[in-house]
Amino acid sequence: MAYVFVSDLHLDGAQPRAIEQFVEFLGSEARSARALYVLGDLFETWLGDDLIDAPRARVCQALRALSASGVPIFVMRGNRDFLLDGEFAAQTGARLLPDPVLLEIDGITTLLTHGDLLCTDDRNYQQLRSLVNEPGWRRRLLALSATTRNALAAIARAGSRKHMAQARPSIMDVNTATVERVFGAANAQLMIHGHTHRPGIHQHLVDGQPRTRVVLDAWYDGVQCIRVAGGRIDELRFGGGVRPLADLSESGTAHRAQ
């Protein structure tokens, strides 16, 4: 059985097709997973566990059905749904993860992160990230009315679009030196993240050792996730299709699973 990873689904009532695809995925391919990891931005916005509309409730119900079937679900907060909290976890059966987090996958030390903490060239964004991750700021935001929170979210989305249009594309990608510092500090062999919407496999040399970084695709129409088992990394396309991406047991980055 494989560990399955997805990221950046950005589910929202305005995109019902994406929600239906994800619900179908949870009832099909995901049922055979050893565990499902969602590495941030499951939702386009999440304005608090007290504001769950019908589309979001449908997603939560599908996650609950998967967890009830025996598949563990782990969800990391992203920059869009950083207010996910205990009621969401209770409703879905998912466990919320810190960012970043280390785990062992078949003997491979793996670091999971949403990915935005690696984009250190975008200093304005990093300042905002520090603010929204401050517990006191979150409490004050959640104390506001639903109307106010929705209005603030609309302003934030408009500001994000403006920032992305004006900033150099390279600024919004990861900083290689930061990636390699994180690899070294964690002593990880594999890193998996999303956020940048620039899927790919990247090789890094840190402290004389090869390290592998996997960037997840956004969900959208292609609907992509990866599965990891026995040192192999494959791309899984919803509705059929598997494409080998890497074999860590052959590359020397990690040993074969026991």
Secondary structure, 3 states (H helix, E strand, C coil): CCEEEECCCCECCCCHHHHHHHHHHHCCHHHHCCEEEEECCCECCCCCCCCCCHHHHHHHHHHHHHHHCCCCEEEECCCCCCCCCHHHHHHHCCEEECCCEEEEECCEEEEEECCHHHCCCCHHHHHHHHHHCCHHHHHHHHCCCHHHHHHHHHHHHHHHHHHHHHCCHHHHCCCHHHHHHHHHHHCCCEEEECCCCCCEEEEEEECCEEEEEEECCCCCCCCEEEEEECCEEEEEECCCCEEEEEEHHHHCCCCCCC
